Amino acid sequence: MDLSLETRNADGRTIIEVGGEIDVYTAPKLRDKITELVGEGSYHLVVDMEKVDFLDSTGLGVLVGGLKKVRAHDGSMQLICTQERLLKIFRITGLAKVFAIHGSQADALAES
Amino acid sequence: MGPAGSLSPMDAVETLPSTVCVAIARDPALVRTVRLVAAAVARRTGQDEEFVEEVRLAVGEACALMVSDGSEAGVVAVRMGIADRLYVEVASDTTVDVEDPATADLDGVEPLALLRGLIDDVTVVQDAGTTVGMSWPLS
């Protein structure tokens, strides 16, 4: 399975719905999408990872890079993830404390 | 020697009769194939899906480490064997800078750091090539 990326706007945020596997091969596609969105002036991103089947350190690195990019513009990046196997990776790497991780798009959008 | 007097991962996969071997070109697109094989081998141990997922992630991380320097030369060989533990060896025939991988331009979280957080028994040997050895206890 490859990586799927769908974006839409809601309440002044840009939601990126990611599906498939984020790994050493596909992560650059996600990085390029985030770079493109930030380049277009979208500084408040919500990355929905509910349809992600696999995430490795390269994918985590892309998310960290994206967070740095939006913060450089006083923006924000929130994640949506309820899958324990992915949350475990965030905890092991200490990134669970770096990202705002929500259980649903509604929760993420409710965050001011 | 590994934990509890077991064989080291690198000794074990040399000697186990049930060893599965797969080699790929150093192409990031092929890492997924190795993950699928690793998951299949992990399932043969009869452990739960959480275990299978951990092995899939760990083998994928080790392979990502080996292919991420942009070089296409050589191969990455993965050997997995089941005995008292599940033993996995991921070897590149070229030297890979495991502490400062080339994926740093992606603001990379170091694969080795994730592996060490994930698994108790991880070894890295650098000589003419680079080998990551890992093992998991089986219940």
gemmi code that builds the backbone of each chain (N, CA, C; Angstrom):
import gemmi

chains = {
    "A": [
        ("MET", (0.840, -1.194, 0.000), (0.000, 0.000, 0.000), (0.876, 1.245, 0.000)),
        ("ASP", (0.538, 2.187, -0.855), (1.295, 3.436, -0.924), (0.694, 4.441, 0.054)),
        ("LEU", (1.151, 5.647, -0.052), (0.659, 6.705, 0.832), (-0.439, 7.494, 0.127)),
        ("SER", (-1.543, 7.759, 0.812), (-2.570, 8.623, 0.234), (-2.659, 9.904, 1.064)),
        ("LEU", (-2.829, 11.018, 0.369), (-2.895, 12.322, 1.041), (-4.085, 13.094, 0.491)),
        ("GLU", (-5.003, 13.456, 1.360), (-6.137, 14.290, 0.942), (-6.200, 15.489, 1.867)),
        ("THR", (-6.381, 16.662, 1.278), (-6.433, 17.865, 2.112), (-7.771, 18.586, 1.937)),
        ("ARG", (-8.212, 19.220, 2.997), (-9.404, 20.057, 2.924), (-9.302, 21.102, 4.028)),
        ("ASN", (-10.061, 22.166, 3.879), (-10.033, 23.247, 4.859), (-11.270, 23.177, 5.747)),
        ("ALA", (-11.081, 23.468, 7.017), (-12.196, 23.485, 7.969), (-11.840, 24.422, 9.114)),
        ("ASP", (-12.704, 25.362, 9.377), (-12.526, 26.285, 10.507), (-11.152, 26.950, 10.520)),
        ("GLY", (-10.690, 27.348, 9.355), (-9.413, 28.054, 9.294), (-8.188, 27.156, 9.404)),
        ("ARG", (-8.398, 25.860, 9.458), (-7.269, 24.913, 9.497), (-7.242, 24.131, 8.185)),
        ("THR", (-6.116, 23.558, 7.922), (-6.012, 22.638, 6.793), (-5.848, 21.230, 7.337)),
        ("ILE", (-6.786, 20.377, 6.993), (-6.731, 18.993, 7.457), (-6.072, 18.146, 6.376)),
        ("ILE", (-5.048, 17.409, 6.770), (-4.395, 16.458, 5.863), (-4.795, 15.056, 6.332)),
        ("GLU", (-5.567, 14.364, 5.523), (-5.937, 12.990, 5.863), (-4.931, 12.056, 5.209)),
        ("VAL", (-4.187, 11.358, 6.044), (-3.113, 10.495, 5.559), (-3.565, 9.049, 5.656)),
        ("GLY", (-3.329, 8.289, 4.608), (-3.664, 6.875, 4.626), (-2.505, 6.036, 4.123)),
        ("GLY", (-2.425, 4.792, 4.580), (-1.376, 3.893, 4.099), (-0.174, 3.865, 5.016)),
        ("GLU", (0.995, 3.755, 4.418), (2.214, 3.559, 5.197), (3.147, 4.759, 5.042)),
        ("ILE", (3.562, 5.315, 6.173), (4.533, 6.414, 6.156), (5.881, 5.816, 6.536)),
        ("ASP", (6.731, 5.632, 5.540), (8.025, 5.016, 5.820), (9.129, 5.715, 5.038)),
        ("VAL", (10.284, 5.097, 5.000), (11.459, 5.714, 4.384), (11.232, 6.010, 2.897)),
        ("TYR", (10.313, 5.285, 2.279), (10.021, 5.492, 0.858), (8.970, 6.568, 0.649)),
        ("THR", (7.925, 6.549, 1.467), (6.785, 7.443, 1.228), (6.847, 8.754, 2.009)),
        ("ALA", (7.627, 8.805, 3.080), (7.644, 10.002, 3.933), (7.979, 11.285, 3.160)),
        ("PRO", (8.889, 11.233, 2.184), (9.161, 12.469, 1.438), (7.915, 13.058, 0.763)),
        ("LYS", (6.940, 12.203, 0.407), (5.705, 12.720, -0.202), (4.909, 13.542, 0.814)),
        ("LEU", (4.878, 13.079, 2.037), (4.189, 13.835, 3.091), (4.945, 15.128, 3.379)),
        ("ARG", (6.273, 15.025, 3.426), (7.086, 16.236, 3.653), (6.802, 17.275, 2.561)),
        ("ASP", (6.748, 16.809, 1.308), (6.514, 17.738, 0.194), (5.135, 18.381, 0.288)),
        ("LYS", (4.130, 17.601, 0.720), (2.769, 18.146, 0.865), (2.745, 19.232, 1.945)),
        ("ILE", (3.405, 18.948, 3.079), (3.433, 19.940, 4.161), (4.178, 21.198, 3.703)),
        ("THR", (5.290, 21.003, 3.013), (6.068, 22.146, 2.506), (5.217, 22.979, 1.548)),
        ("GLU", (4.467, 22.287, 0.682), (3.601, 22.970, -0.281), (2.522, 23.785, 0.442)),
        ("LEU", (1.889, 23.182, 1.437), (0.820, 23.872, 2.163), (1.360, 25.100, 2.903)),
        ("VAL", (2.500, 24.917, 3.559), (3.090, 26.050, 4.278), (3.483, 27.142, 3.285)),
        ("GLY", (3.986, 26.726, 2.131), (4.348, 27.694, 1.085), (3.152, 28.481, 0.579)),
        ("GLU", (1.980, 27.855, 0.660), (0.739, 28.527, 0.212), (0.107, 29.354, 1.330)),
        ("GLY", (0.738, 29.341, 2.498), (0.226, 30.153, 3.604), (-0.666, 29.409, 4.577)),
        ("SER", (-0.703, 28.080, 4.489), (-1.479, 27.291, 5.465), (-0.572, 26.971, 6.649)),
        ("TYR", (-0.764, 27.697, 7.733), (0.130, 27.550, 8.887), (-0.513, 26.796, 10.048)),
        ("HIS", (-1.787, 26.473, 9.912), (-2.455, 25.709, 10.975), (-2.922, 24.385, 10.377)),
        ("LEU", (-2.163, 23.353, 10.671), (-2.387, 22.050, 10.045), (-2.921, 21.040, 11.058)),
        ("VAL", (-3.787, 20.187, 10.579), (-4.277, 19.047, 11.363), (-3.971, 17.800, 10.539)),
        ("VAL", (-3.144, 16.932, 11.070), (-2.777, 15.709, 10.343), (-3.581, 14.545, 10.925)),
        ("ASP", (-4.501, 14.043, 10.126), (-5.361, 12.934, 10.557), (-4.693, 11.615, 10.170)),
        ("MET", (-4.276, 10.858, 11.178), (-3.517, 9.625, 10.932), (-4.352, 8.372, 11.184)),
        ("GLU", (-5.661, 8.517, 11.221), (-6.500, 7.365, 11.556), (-6.441, 6.253, 10.512)),
        ("LYS", (-6.072, 6.588, 9.278), (-5.996, 5.555, 8.239), (-4.549, 5.166, 7.920)),
        ("VAL", (-3.642, 5.518, 8.837), (-2.233, 5.150, 8.649), (-2.009, 3.741, 9.191)),
        ("ASP", (-1.447, 2.892, 8.358), (-1.206, 1.503, 8.756), (0.177, 1.300, 9.361)),
        ("PHE", (1.095, 2.195, 9.016), (2.480, 2.005, 9.465), (3.162, 3.357, 9.542)),
        ("LEU", (3.964, 3.545, 10.580), (4.710, 4.798, 10.755), (6.093, 4.455, 11.278)),
        ("ASP", (7.129, 4.960, 10.631), (8.473, 4.712, 11.146), (9.144, 6.039, 11.516)),
        ("SER", (10.419, 5.964, 11.876), (11.108, 7.162, 12.367), (11.241, 8.227, 11.280)),
        ("THR", (11.296, 7.787, 10.024), (11.358, 8.774, 8.940), (10.080, 9.593, 8.901)),
        ("GLY", (8.952, 8.911, 9.081), (7.665, 9.602, 9.127), (7.565, 10.545, 10.312)),
        ("LEU", (8.055, 10.080, 11.466), (8.071, 10.955, 12.641), (8.900, 12.199, 12.366)),
        ("GLY", (10.030, 11.986, 11.684), (10.899, 13.107, 11.358), (10.219, 14.134, 10.482)),
        ("VAL", (9.411, 13.653, 9.544), (8.667, 14.564, 8.669), (7.659, 15.385, 9.480)),
        ("LEU", (7.017, 14.732, 10.437), (6.058, 15.458, 11.283), (6.777, 16.507, 12.137)),
        ("VAL", (7.935, 16.126, 12.673), (8.712, 17.096, 13.460), (9.133, 18.274, 12.577)),
        ("GLY", (9.571, 17.956, 11.363), (9.955, 19.018, 10.426), (8.783, 19.921, 10.091)),
        ("GLY", (7.602, 19.325, 9.927), (6.405, 20.110, 9.644), (6.038, 21.021, 10.801)),
        ("LEU", (6.187, 20.484, 12.001), (5.892, 21.293, 13.197), (6.817, 22.514, 13.253)),
        ("LYS", (8.085, 22.285, 12.949), (9.041, 23.402, 12.949), (8.649, 24.444, 11.907)),
        ("LYS", (8.218, 23.964, 10.746), (7.854, 24.895, 9.649), (6.668, 25.781, 10.051)),
        ("VAL", (5.629, 25.158, 10.603), (4.444, 25.983, 10.927), (4.723, 26.887, 12.121)),
        ("ARG", (5.518, 26.413, 13.063), (5.835, 27.256, 14.225), (6.656, 28.477, 13.820)),
        ("ALA", (7.435, 28.322, 12.756), (8.210, 29.464, 12.255), (7.294, 30.581, 11.769)),
        ("HIS", (6.026, 30.222, 11.511), (5.033, 31.219, 11.079), (3.959, 31.407, 12.160)),
        ("ASP", (4.327, 31.096, 13.395), (3.373, 31.171, 14.514), (2.142, 30.296, 14.258)),
        ("GLY", (2.354, 29.218, 13.556), (1.253, 28.313, 13.255), (1.201, 27.153, 14.234)),
        ("SER", (0.435, 26.132, 13.844), (0.267, 24.975, 14.730), (0.127, 23.702, 13.902)),
        ("MET", (0.480, 22.600, 14.522), (0.228, 21.302, 13.893), (-0.348, 20.373, 14.950)),
        ("GLN", (-1.521, 19.868, 14.673), (-2.148, 18.923, 15.589), (-2.317, 17.586, 14.882)),
        ("LEU", (-2.241, 16.550, 15.664), (-2.364, 15.206, 15.099), (-3.644, 14.545, 15.594)),
        ("ILE", (-4.200, 13.702, 14.752), (-5.325, 12.864, 15.164), (-4.861, 11.420, 15.072)),
        ("CYS", (-4.839, 10.761, 16.195), (-4.357, 9.382, 16.215), (-4.929, 8.664, 17.429)),
        ("THR", (-5.599, 7.563, 17.189), (-6.107, 6.756, 18.312), (-5.536, 5.336, 18.286)),
        ("GLN", (-4.707, 5.046, 17.288), (-4.178, 3.685, 17.168), (-3.026, 3.480, 18.147)),
        ("GLU", (-3.180, 2.515, 19.014), (-2.199, 2.290, 20.066), (-0.808, 1.984, 19.494)),
        ("ARG", (-0.757, 1.258, 18.371), (0.558, 0.891, 17.829), (1.322, 2.122, 17.349)),
        ("LEU", (0.598, 3.159, 16.923), (1.264, 4.397, 16.520), (1.567, 5.264, 17.742)),
        ("LEU", (0.624, 5.318, 18.665), (0.836, 6.123, 19.872), (2.055, 5.624, 20.645)),
        ("LYS", (2.281, 4.313, 20.602), (3.443, 3.733, 21.283), (4.746, 4.319, 20.731)),
        ("ILE", (4.786, 4.513, 19.420), (6.001, 5.060, 18.794), (6.213, 6.511, 19.234)),
        ("PHE", (5.132, 7.267, 19.328), (5.252, 8.646, 19.816), (5.759, 8.669, 21.256)),
        ("ARG", (5.289, 7.717, 22.060), (5.718, 7.693, 23.465), (7.191, 7.301, 23.579)),
        ("ILE", (7.603, 6.270, 22.827), (8.985, 5.786, 22.917), (9.965, 6.893, 22.559)),
        ("THR", (9.616, 7.676, 21.560), (10.526, 8.718, 21.078), (10.376, 10.037, 21.838)),
        ("GLY", (9.442, 10.084, 22.781), (9.232, 11.313, 23.543), (8.398, 12.343, 22.803)),
        ("LEU", (7.938, 12.007, 21.611), (7.203, 12.983, 20.801), (5.739, 13.127, 21.211)),
        ("ALA", (5.280, 12.221, 22.077), (3.899, 12.358, 22.573), (3.750, 13.651, 23.366)),
        ("LYS", (4.878, 14.138, 23.899), (4.839, 15.389, 24.664), (5.039, 16.608, 23.774)),
        ("VAL", (5.485, 16.371, 22.556), (5.779, 17.478, 21.638), (4.542, 17.847, 20.826)),
        ("PHE", (3.805, 16.812, 20.414), (2.629, 17.037, 19.569), (1.340, 17.052, 20.395)),
        ("ALA", (0.392, 17.858, 19.939), (-0.962, 17.773, 20.478), (-1.661, 16.658, 19.702)),
        ("ILE", (-1.957, 15.562, 20.389), (-2.558, 14.405, 19.730), (-4.008, 14.268, 20.196)),
        ("HIS", (-4.915, 14.273, 19.246), (-6.345, 14.254, 19.548), (-6.983, 12.940, 19.080)),
        ("GLY", (-8.200, 12.699, 19.586), (-8.905, 11.476, 19.247), (-9.818, 11.600, 18.043)),
        ("SER", (-10.080, 12.832, 17.602), (-10.976, 13.013, 16.458), (-10.728, 14.387, 15.836)),
        ("GLN", (-11.220, 14.559, 14.598), (-11.091, 15.856, 13.957), (-11.856, 16.912, 14.733)),
        ("ALA", (-12.986, 16.535, 15.285), (-13.787, 17.502, 16.058), (-13.005, 18.003, 17.265)),
        ("ASP", (-12.313, 17.084, 17.940), (-11.506, 17.490, 19.088), (-10.376, 18.423, 18.667)),
        ("ALA", (-9.735, 18.079, 17.547), (-8.610, 18.906, 17.067), (-9.084, 20.292, 16.672)),
        ("LEU", (-10.229, 20.343, 16.003), (-10.737, 21.641, 15.556), (-11.272, 22.479, 16.718)),
        ("ALA", (-11.641, 21.802, 17.798), (-12.145, 22.528, 18.971), (-11.005, 23.198, 19.732)),
        ("GLU", (-9.785, 22.701, 19.486), (-8.610, 23.269, 20.166), (-8.358, 24.668, 19.624)),
        ("SER", (-8.235, 25.621, 20.509), (-8.022, 27.002, 20.042), (-6.551, 27.236, 19.745)),
    ],
    "B": [
        ("MET", (27.164, -12.987, 23.905), (25.928, -13.645, 24.331), (24.821, -12.635, 24.562)),
        ("GLY", (23.611, -12.983, 24.217), (22.476, -12.103, 24.433), (21.928, -12.281, 25.838)),
        ("PRO", (20.771, -11.772, 26.106), (20.150, -11.882, 27.423), (19.922, -13.342, 27.808)),
        ("ALA", (19.971, -13.587, 29.105), (19.647, -14.901, 29.665), (20.484, -16.017, 29.043)),
        ("GLY", (21.730, -15.690, 28.674), (22.622, -16.719, 28.156), (22.282, -17.202, 26.778)),
        ("SER", (21.434, -16.504, 26.066), (21.062, -16.927, 24.725), (22.199, -16.627, 23.760)),
        ("LEU", (22.076, -17.175, 22.586), (23.010, -16.831, 21.532), (22.858, -15.358, 21.188)),
        ("SER", (23.917, -14.743, 20.691), (23.740, -13.395, 20.174), (22.946, -13.506, 18.886)),
        ("PRO", (22.229, -12.451, 18.502), (21.455, -12.522, 17.264), (22.313, -12.941, 16.080)),
        ("MET", (23.532, -12.433, 16.045), (24.359, -12.699, 14.868), (24.869, -14.131, 14.826)),
        ("ASP", (25.135, -14.709, 16.008), (25.522, -16.114, 16.026), (24.322, -16.989, 15.677)),
        ("ALA", (23.176, -16.607, 16.212), (22.006, -17.472, 16.104), (21.543, -17.652, 14.669)),
        ("VAL", (21.446, -16.570, 13.936), (20.887, -16.710, 12.601), (21.831, -17.452, 11.667)),
        ("GLU", (23.096, -17.571, 12.091), (24.027, -18.372, 11.294), (23.707, -19.857, 11.426)),
        ("THR", (23.198, -20.246, 12.582), (23.142, -21.669, 12.913), (21.744, -22.271, 12.942)),
        ("LEU", (20.707, -21.425, 13.018), (19.374, -21.993, 13.184), (18.878, -22.652, 11.900)),
        ("PRO", (18.284, -23.840, 12.016), (17.797, -24.525, 10.816), (16.582, -23.853, 10.188)),
        ("SER", (15.863, -23.047, 10.980), (14.612, -22.458, 10.479), (14.813, -21.050, 9.925)),
        ("THR", (16.048, -20.696, 9.662), (16.326, -19.321, 9.257), (15.679, -18.964, 7.916)),
        ("VAL", (15.098, -17.774, 7.874), (14.548, -17.205, 6.639), (15.461, -16.062, 6.215)),
        ("CYS", (15.852, -16.046, 4.965), (16.746, -15.000, 4.469), (16.068, -14.254, 3.309)),
        ("VAL", (16.240, -12.949, 3.303), (15.765, -12.156, 2.168), (16.768, -11.026, 1.960)),
        ("ALA", (17.075, -10.757, 0.715), (18.016, -9.672, 0.410), (17.354, -8.725, -0.582)),
        ("ILE", (17.573, -7.441, -0.370), (17.001, -6.437, -1.277), (18.084, -5.488, -1.744)),
        ("ALA", (17.863, -4.905, -2.905), (18.711, -3.797, -3.334), (18.484, -2.634, -2.376)),
        ("ARG", (19.417, -1.710, -2.337), (19.306, -0.607, -1.367), (18.351, 0.458, -1.913)),
        ("ASP", (17.105, 0.056, -2.013), (16.054, 0.908, -2.569), (14.952, 1.049, -1.507)),
        ("PRO", (14.671, 2.275, -1.051), (13.647, 2.460, -0.020), (12.297, 1.841, -0.375)),
        ("ALA", (12.000, 1.743, -1.659), (10.716, 1.180, -2.077), (10.603, -0.301, -1.705)),
        ("LEU", (11.732, -0.955, -1.474), (11.716, -2.394, -1.202), (11.641, -2.723, 0.290)),
        ("VAL", (11.767, -1.720, 1.132), (11.762, -1.974, 2.578), (10.429, -2.575, 3.021)),
        ("ARG", (9.344, -2.117, 2.387), (8.023, -2.648, 2.736), (7.959, -4.160, 2.516)),
        ("THR", (8.601, -4.632, 1.458), (8.608, -6.071, 1.181), (9.240, -6.836, 2.336)),
        ("VAL", (10.341, -6.296, 2.851), (11.010, -6.962, 3.972), (10.129, -6.936, 5.222)),
        ("ARG", (9.430, -5.823, 5.422), (8.527, -5.751, 6.582), (7.456, -6.837, 6.515)),
        ("LEU", (6.939, -7.082, 5.319), (5.911, -8.116, 5.154), (6.464, -9.500, 5.495)),
        ("VAL", (7.688, -9.757, 5.048), (8.328, -11.045, 5.357), (8.567, -11.153, 6.862)),
        ("ALA", (9.044, -10.066, 7.452), (9.333, -10.075, 8.896), (8.065, -10.353, 9.697)),
        ("ALA", (6.961, -9.743, 9.281), (5.697, -9.969, 9.988), (5.268, -11.429, 9.853)),
        ("ALA", (5.481, -11.999, 8.673), (5.103, -13.403, 8.456), (5.934, -14.330, 9.339)),
        ("VAL", (7.226, -14.050, 9.441), (8.085, -14.874, 10.301), (7.683, -14.691, 11.765)),
        ("ALA", (7.421, -13.456, 12.158), (7.039, -13.194, 13.554), (5.751, -13.932, 13.912)),
        ("ARG", (4.832, -14.008, 12.959), (3.556, -14.704, 13.217), (3.771, -16.193, 13.464)),
        ("ARG", (4.817, -16.737, 12.859), (5.093, -18.169, 13.042), (5.476, -18.493, 14.481)),
        ("THR", (5.867, -17.489, 15.255), (6.271, -17.748, 16.640), (5.066, -17.974, 17.548)),
        ("GLY", (3.872, -17.643, 17.062), (2.680, -17.852, 17.885), (2.432, -16.767, 18.915)),
        ("GLN", (3.181, -15.673, 18.821), (2.978, -14.552, 19.751), (1.782, -13.718, 19.286)),
        ("ASP", (1.450, -12.704, 20.092), (0.278, -11.895, 19.741), (0.616, -10.861, 18.656)),
        ("GLU", (-0.423, -10.172, 18.190), (-0.245, -9.217, 17.085), (0.603, -8.014, 17.499)),
        ("GLU", (0.594, -7.676, 18.766), (1.436, -6.577, 19.240), (2.913, -6.916, 19.020)),
        ("PHE", (3.242, -8.175, 19.285), (4.608, -8.647, 19.041), (4.938, -8.575, 17.546)),
        ("VAL", (4.014, -9.061, 16.731), (4.229, -9.048, 15.278), (4.462, -7.614, 14.794)),
        ("GLU", (3.674, -6.704, 15.309), (3.789, -5.296, 14.914), (5.145, -4.720, 15.324)),
        ("GLU", (5.612, -5.107, 16.504), (6.908, -4.611, 16.985), (8.051, -5.110, 16.101)),
        ("VAL", (7.972, -6.379, 15.724), (9.008, -6.945, 14.848), (8.963, -6.257, 13.478)),
        ("ARG", (7.764, -6.057, 12.959), (7.604, -5.391, 11.655), (8.230, -3.996, 11.697)),
        ("LEU", (7.941, -3.268, 12.768), (8.490, -1.914, 12.902), (10.011, -1.956, 13.031)),
        ("ALA", (10.516, -2.848, 13.876), (11.955, -2.897, 14.135), (12.738, -3.277, 12.882)),
        ("VAL", (12.254, -4.274, 12.171), (12.955, -4.695, 10.950), (12.882, -3.578, 9.908)),
        ("GLY", (11.733, -2.921, 9.827), (11.603, -1.793, 8.909), (12.556, -0.660, 9.262)),
        ("GLU", (12.693, -0.386, 10.547), (13.606, 0.672, 10.986), (15.055, 0.328, 10.622)),
        ("ALA", (15.433, -0.915, 10.899), (16.812, -1.331, 10.605), (17.080, -1.246, 9.104)),
        ("CYS", (16.116, -1.664, 8.292), (16.287, -1.583, 6.836), (16.330, -0.128, 6.377)),
        ("ALA", (15.471, 0.705, 6.957), (15.458, 2.126, 6.587), (16.823, 2.745, 6.859)),
        ("LEU", (17.397, 2.345, 7.969), (18.729, 2.838, 8.333), (19.751, 2.459, 7.263)),
        ("MET", (19.613, 1.253, 6.746), (20.599, 0.748, 5.782), (20.446, 1.372, 4.393)),
        ("VAL", (19.233, 1.769, 4.034), (19.016, 2.253, 2.656), (18.973, 3.775, 2.556)),
        ("SER", (19.068, 4.450, 3.703), (18.750, 5.880, 3.690), (19.920, 6.791, 3.366)),
        ("ASP", (21.066, 6.245, 3.026), (22.184, 7.148, 2.747), (22.246, 7.563, 1.279)),
        ("GLY", (21.257, 7.141, 0.512), (21.182, 7.590, -0.872), (22.006, 6.761, -1.844)),
        ("SER", (22.871, 5.911, -1.320), (23.675, 5.063, -2.196), (22.842, 3.877, -2.681)),
        ("GLU", (23.040, 3.511, -3.922), (22.298, 2.363, -4.454), (23.184, 1.125, -4.561)),
        ("ALA", (24.450, 1.272, -4.141), (25.380, 0.157, -4.269), (25.124, -0.892, -3.198)),
        ("GLY", (25.308, -2.143, -3.570), (25.231, -3.223, -2.598), (23.823, -3.661, -2.290)),
        ("VAL", (23.728, -4.568, -1.314), (22.429, -5.110, -0.926), (22.264, -5.043, 0.583)),
        ("VAL", (21.031, -5.169, 1.021), (20.722, -5.315, 2.444), (20.168, -6.722, 2.627)),
        ("ALA", (20.838, -7.480, 3.481), (20.422, -8.859, 3.713), (19.784, -8.975, 5.089)),
        ("VAL", (18.630, -9.621, 5.142), (17.912, -9.797, 6.408), (17.752, -11.289, 6.663)),
        ("ARG", (18.177, -11.706, 7.848), (18.024, -13.119, 8.211), (17.263, -13.201, 9.523)),
        ("MET", (16.299, -14.087, 9.568), (15.463, -14.240, 10.759), (15.393, -15.705, 11.134)),
        ("GLY", (15.598, -15.985, 12.402), (15.543, -17.367, 12.860), (14.798, -17.486, 14.176)),
        ("ILE", (14.119, -18.606, 14.352), (13.317, -18.826, 15.560), (13.917, -19.969, 16.361)),
        ("ALA", (14.206, -19.705, 17.630), (14.635, -20.758, 18.557), (14.025, -20.422, 19.911)),
        ("ASP", (14.873, -20.277, 20.943), (14.350, -19.828, 22.231), (13.899, -18.371, 22.149)),
        ("ARG", (14.466, -17.667, 21.201), (14.089, -16.283, 20.921), (13.884, -16.143, 19.416)),
        ("LEU", (13.320, -15.021, 19.019), (13.314, -14.671, 17.597), (14.555, -13.829, 17.352)),
        ("TYR", (15.393, -14.293, 16.466), (16.638, -13.598, 16.149), (16.536, -12.957, 14.767)),
        ("VAL", (16.966, -11.700, 14.674), (16.947, -11.007, 13.391), (18.282, -10.300, 13.191)),
        ("GLU", (18.806, -10.434, 11.996), (20.040, -9.743, 11.631), (19.790, -8.987, 10.335)),
        ("VAL", (20.087, -7.701, 10.341), (19.934, -6.867, 9.149), (21.314, -6.330, 8.799)),
        ("ALA", (21.826, -6.701, 7.632), (23.216, -6.389, 7.310), (23.343, -5.689, 5.964)),
        ("SER", (24.149, -4.648, 5.958), (24.496, -3.974, 4.718), (25.950, -4.311, 4.395)),
        ("ASP", (26.253, -4.517, 3.140), (27.642, -4.824, 2.790), (28.479, -3.558, 2.642)),
        ("THR", (27.864, -2.411, 2.919), (28.643, -1.170, 2.969), (28.457, -0.545, 4.354)),
        ("THR", (29.415, 0.283, 4.741), (29.336, 0.901, 6.061), (28.302, 2.020, 6.066)),
        ("VAL", (27.410, 1.967, 7.037), (26.341, 2.962, 7.160), (26.572, 3.762, 8.437)),
        ("ASP", (26.434, 5.068, 8.342), (26.600, 5.917, 9.517), (25.312, 5.858, 10.339)),
        ("VAL", (25.275, 4.943, 11.302), (24.025, 4.691, 12.020), (23.668, 5.797, 13.006)),
        ("GLU", (24.655, 6.551, 13.466), (24.363, 7.579, 14.472), (23.907, 8.884, 13.833)),
        ("ASP", (24.218, 9.078, 12.574), (23.866, 10.334, 11.914), (23.384, 10.033, 10.502)),
        ("PRO", (22.215, 9.377, 10.408), (21.751, 8.938, 9.091), (21.456, 10.104, 8.158)),
        ("ALA", (21.545, 9.813, 6.878), (21.350, 10.853, 5.871), (19.925, 11.380, 5.851)),
        ("THR", (19.001, 10.658, 6.498), (17.616, 11.137, 6.545), (17.475, 12.336, 7.460)),
        ("ALA", (18.592, 12.799, 8.038), (18.528, 13.967, 8.912), (17.917, 15.165, 8.192)),
        ("ASP", (18.001, 15.179, 6.873), (17.403, 16.297, 6.148), (15.879, 16.242, 6.209)),
        ("LEU", (15.348, 15.146, 6.729), (13.907, 15.038, 6.964), (13.594, 15.307, 8.436)),
        ("ASP", (14.550, 15.969, 9.135), (14.418, 16.140, 10.580), (14.222, 14.782, 11.228)),
        ("GLY", (15.035, 13.831, 10.792), (14.841, 12.443, 11.183), (14.948, 12.206, 12.675)),
        ("VAL", (14.045, 11.392, 13.161), (14.198, 10.801, 14.472), (15.098, 9.609, 14.219)),
        ("GLU", (16.205, 9.495, 14.930), (17.181, 8.476, 14.568), (16.587, 7.076, 14.708)),
        ("PRO", (16.670, 6.294, 13.640), (16.133, 4.932, 13.697), (16.712, 4.110, 14.849)),
        ("LEU", (18.012, 4.312, 15.090), (18.655, 3.518, 16.141), (18.078, 3.862, 17.515)),
        ("ALA", (17.750, 5.134, 17.714), (17.160, 5.546, 18.989), (15.807, 4.868, 19.180)),
        ("LEU", (15.040, 4.787, 18.112), (13.736, 4.133, 18.195), (13.911, 2.639, 18.455)),
        ("LEU", (14.882, 2.028, 17.769), (15.126, 0.595, 17.978), (15.508, 0.313, 19.426)),
        ("ARG", (16.364, 1.162, 19.975), (16.812, 0.933, 21.361), (15.680, 1.159, 22.355)),
        ("GLY", (14.757, 2.036, 21.984), (13.602, 2.236, 22.853), (12.597, 1.107, 22.754)),
        ("LEU", (12.649, 0.426, 21.632), (11.659, -0.609, 21.329), (12.090, -1.983, 21.833)),
        ("ILE", (13.396, -2.266, 21.744), (13.883, -3.628, 21.971), (15.004, -3.620, 23.009)),
        ("ASP", (15.009, -4.622, 23.870), (16.058, -4.718, 24.891), (17.389, -5.167, 24.292)),
        ("ASP", (17.323, -6.060, 23.313), (18.545, -6.658, 22.782), (18.813, -6.157, 21.365)),
        ("VAL", (19.584, -5.091, 21.271), (19.972, -4.535, 19.966), (21.490, -4.381, 19.957)),
        ("THR", (22.127, -4.885, 18.915), (23.567, -4.699, 18.779), (23.869, -4.154, 17.388)),
        ("VAL", (24.910, -3.349, 17.311), (25.343, -2.824, 16.018), (26.816, -3.151, 15.857)),
        ("VAL", (27.167, -3.752, 14.736), (28.558, -4.069, 14.441), (28.952, -3.344, 13.162)),
        ("GLN", (30.028, -2.589, 13.245), (30.554, -1.885, 12.071), (31.896, -2.501, 11.721)),
        ("ASP", (32.017, -3.045, 10.531), (33.328, -3.491, 10.039), (33.386, -3.116, 8.566)),
        ("ALA", (33.543, -4.076, 7.697), (33.498, -3.748, 6.269), (32.098, -3.304, 5.866)),
        ("GLY", (31.119, -3.774, 6.622), (29.729, -3.373, 6.422), (29.125, -2.961, 7.750)),
        ("THR", (27.814, -2.955, 7.792), (27.112, -2.614, 9.036), (26.044, -3.673, 9.289)),
        ("THR", (26.012, -4.169, 10.532), (25.029, -5.188, 10.876), (24.284, -4.792, 12.146)),
        ("VAL", (22.973, -4.829, 12.067), (22.139, -4.618, 13.253), (21.564, -5.979, 13.645)),
        ("GLY", (21.819, -6.378, 14.870), (21.268, -7.631, 15.381), (20.217, -7.338, 16.440)),
        ("MET", (19.135, -8.090, 16.403), (18.049, -7.876, 17.368), (17.496, -9.237, 17.766)),
        ("SER", (16.996, -9.334, 18.993), (16.295, -10.569, 19.357), (15.194, -10.266, 20.361)),
        ("TRP", (14.207, -11.147, 20.352), (13.049, -11.006, 21.248), (12.830, -12.332, 21.980)),
        ("PRO", (12.518, -12.271, 23.260), (12.151, -13.515, 23.957), (10.802, -14.018, 23.464)),
        ("LEU", (10.633, -15.325, 23.509), (9.356, -15.926, 23.109), (8.729, -16.590, 24.322)),
        ("SER", (7.430, -16.469, 24.450), (6.754, -17.086, 25.602), (6.018, -18.340, 25.148)),
    ],
}
model = gemmi.Model(1)
for chain_id, residues in chains.items():
    chain = gemmi.Chain(chain_id)
    for i, (resn, *xyz) in enumerate(residues, 1):
        res = gemmi.Residue()
        res.name, res.seqid = resn, gemmi.SeqId(i, " ")
        for name, pos in zip(("N", "CA", "C"), xyz):
            atom = gemmi.Atom()
            atom.name, atom.element = name, gemmi.Element(name[0])
            atom.pos, atom.b_iso = gemmi.Position(*pos), 0.0
            res.add_atom(atom)
        chain.add_residue(res)
    model.add_chain(chain)
structure = gemmi.Structure()
structure.add_model(model)
structure.setup_entities()
